[in-house]
Amino acid sequence: MTRPILRVGLTGGIASGKSAVANEFADLGIPVIDADVISRELVEPGQPALARIVALFGPGVLDPSGHLDRRRLREHVFADAAQRKLLEDVLHPAVRAELSRRSQQSTGPYQVLVVPLLVENRLGHLVDRILVVDTPEGTQLERLQARDAVDPEQARRMMAAQANRSERLAAADDILTNTAGLADLKKQVAALHQKYLGMRDRAPSDN
């Protein structure tokens, strides 16, 4: 008799701190499956997805070594919703398929699936609970400009391409507020870890 693995969908706005939260869960020994990591792997040189992106947007999206120039592609697609949709049509189905495959193969008391666009793409069916990392939009804007070296206008366009804060919070089963530093983040993750372990222990076993 085995217990079904609890799947926690970790999401949040861009530059909200999802990676930091995911790292804390990983440090506790919990399997973390990250859609962004999968997406980067799918566009490595030689991968079919990269060939399709070049066919759609031209060789200018490659750097001199033949790798995807993410900054150039980002500037292109975030300026045009139709172009962004073309990119999403290439990447999202492949990412979802690989995310599901890795989830099925993963073990552990529960697992964390990091899906930045979980709310936007209505992917709640992939997980059992939705954990939202919540950060004020002004803080997001500052972090995004510093992290990606973009100007405020570009940062706002990137944020506007995602669900707004209230939409994410409405979809959340659990909320982690990332405003008070790493020590506070660790405490919140530790509390959620105990909660999820308890939920796993109360789950009915498969016959």
C-alpha positions, 0 to 999 in steps of 0.5 A: 500500500502506498500513499499518493504523492502530494504535488505542490504547485509553487508560483508567483509573479516575476522576481517574487522570489520563487527560486529562493523558496524552491531552494529552501524546499530542496534543502529540506530534501523535497524534490523540486521540479522547475518548469523554467529549468526544463524550458532552458534545457529544451532550447539548448543547441540541437534541441527541436524547440530551439530550431523552431524558435529560430525558424519563427524569429530568425537567427538574430535570436542566437548568440555567436556560440549558437545558444539562445540569446534570451535577452534579445528574444525577451525584448522581442516577444514582450513588445508584441503579444502575438509574438509572445503567443508564438513562442508560448505555443512552441515551449509550453506544451513541451514543458508541460509534458516534461514536467508531468514526466518528471513528476511521475518519476519523482519520489519523496514525501511530497514534491514541489512543481515550480510553474511561474505561469500556473495561474495564467495558463490554468494549470491547477489540475497538474497539482494538488495545492497552489502555493503563491509567493507574494510580493508587492508589485513595487518590490517586484518592479525594483527586483526585476530591474536589478536582476535583469538590467532592464528599464522600468518600461520593459519591467512593467511590460514583463509584469503585465504579461502575467496574472496580476497580484489579486488573481494569483492570491485568489487562486492560492491554497497557501501564501508565502509573503516574501518581504522580510528577508531570507530568515523569515522566508526559511521560517515560512517554508519550514512551517509549510514543510510540516504542514505538507508532511502532515497532509501526506500522512493523512492522505488515504493509501492506494490499495 
